[in-house]
């Protein structure tokens, strides 16, 4: 019976070891998400902005400038 039990334990251990890399990646993702959340909260307290926010605003300004140029080019009615 000990041999069968240890065989089952070996199977369970092998399954756990096979799952370990995925569990570690999942854990890292959770830690990374928490770290990013903390950094964003800290940056917000300091009134800092992230690069993606600046990029989004630059795009919006460029779109508005383009629309304004189009309106300026239209002949008067």
Secondary structure in CASP SS format (residue, H / E / C, confidence):
PFRMAT SS
TARGET T0000
AUTHOR 0000-0000-0000
METHOD secondary structure of the structure
MODEL  1
X C 1.00
X H 1.00
X H 1.00
X H 1.00
X H 1.00
X H 1.00
X H 1.00
X H 1.00
X H 1.00
X H 1.00
X H 1.00
X H 1.00
X H 1.00
X H 1.00
X H 1.00
X H 1.00
X H 1.00
X H 1.00
X H 1.00
X H 1.00
X H 1.00
X H 1.00
X H 1.00
X H 1.00
X H 1.00
X H 1.00
X H 1.00
X H 1.00
X H 1.00
X H 1.00
X H 1.00
X H 1.00
X H 1.00
X H 1.00
X H 1.00
X H 1.00
X H 1.00
X H 1.00
X H 1.00
X H 1.00
X H 1.00
X H 1.00
X H 1.00
X H 1.00
X H 1.00
X C 1.00
X C 1.00
X C 1.00
X C 1.00
X C 1.00
X H 1.00
X H 1.00
X H 1.00
X H 1.00
X H 1.00
X H 1.00
X H 1.00
X H 1.00
X H 1.00
X H 1.00
X H 1.00
X H 1.00
X H 1.00
X H 1.00
X H 1.00
X H 1.00
X H 1.00
X H 1.00
X H 1.00
X H 1.00
X H 1.00
X H 1.00
X H 1.00
X C 1.00
X C 1.00
X C 1.00
X C 1.00
END
